[in-house]
């Protein structure tokens, strides 16, 4: 049997309010995400007085803390020497300037919504210390997610904008990868135990016939990994891999 993520949707497919998502018998239940998993942001004042909003993406697996940090999308660096003990964490980011290592150490106390502590860095030639407060960048799966879809010999971008209230997801999918103002609302959106499910209903090209694409995936930080399912013109159920990244 092909190994894939597969969920039984409690209550059916259309016209209901979903109460829960259950794993099929041939798949193990997902582990709930760690409270540190996901995006964190804070405001940093540069030497010239301008401000930046760095991004920290953390993941915890089997007690091990990993992640990346960046000032902009093209400056992503892995964290190193990460330590997680209870509600205390620390890690370093090592960059290079003029052939010399610039070592920045982050440490603090965390809860599910904030990390408060200190940043120590030798970027100015000597070690200096600053207060640090990073706030949760997103709650759960809210945000803008993007992935590529293959059609014929090419690929085109797709994105969905999600908002979360408890286990309920709302949002929309812009047409044309977001290049137009037309947006299709998602339906039957649910987020339970790290599992995302929602549907998009559209007309088939050149007809009034409706078709539904179902999206289901497991969240790991800023990544959704799973499957999309839809029925083609021949009535065949198609299942394609789905890997989306949170871009905002």
Phi, psi and omega in degrees: 000134178295128180281126180204165172284129182216127181239144169267123182271115182294125176099001178100191186259309190245149168072023180228165172261119184287136178264327183195169173241131179244143179282142175295159186297336183267013180225138179288151178293147180286151173282133176301144180296148176293151183297340178272343184301138175118198188263143176227144181221153175210168180258132182234130179268122182284164180303330181274006178094348177284159181247148175234161179235081181301156180239132177240126178245118185245152175214138178237124178223124182054038177081358181263129181264126174227169178167184177221159175222152182203150171269326177221173185297336183258016182238024185293133179226144177285148171278157181219167180051041183281137179227131177231115178228106181060235180264017177246141176219158173205153176196168179235154171235124183247117176242173180234138176219124181055038178078002181247141179287134173253112185253121178244125181251127178250134177212150180175179176255136186237153163225192188290346184239347185206152170236123182237128180182224186227151168245129174240131184212148177256026185296336181263012178103334175223154184291127177234154184239141182223149171292147183223126173223108178259134181249152180306123181288324179216154174262120178060240182252011180294153182128187179255126182245141184224146176206172180250140179241132178273132178221116185065234180262002183237178177232149176220152184280145175230147176215158175223143179250117187246143171233144187236135172225104187064235178264000183267132176251136169233171179149195184205162177240111178295145177285154175062033179068019177098006183278349179240170179274349180291128181229138177257123181290146174283159179232153173051042182281132181219143172227110184223126177052041178082002182253131180256138171216133171201166182233151172235126179251127179221166172279143172292149183302129175075015179209171177266002182290135180269146170221151185242131171254128181256130181246129178217135185200160178259127181276132169229098183061242181260027180231137171245126181234125181183225186218150168250144183228138177203165179253128181277185184297335180272005180080010181273135178282121179255133177235120181243146175299149182222124176223109182248147178244138176282123184253349178198000000 
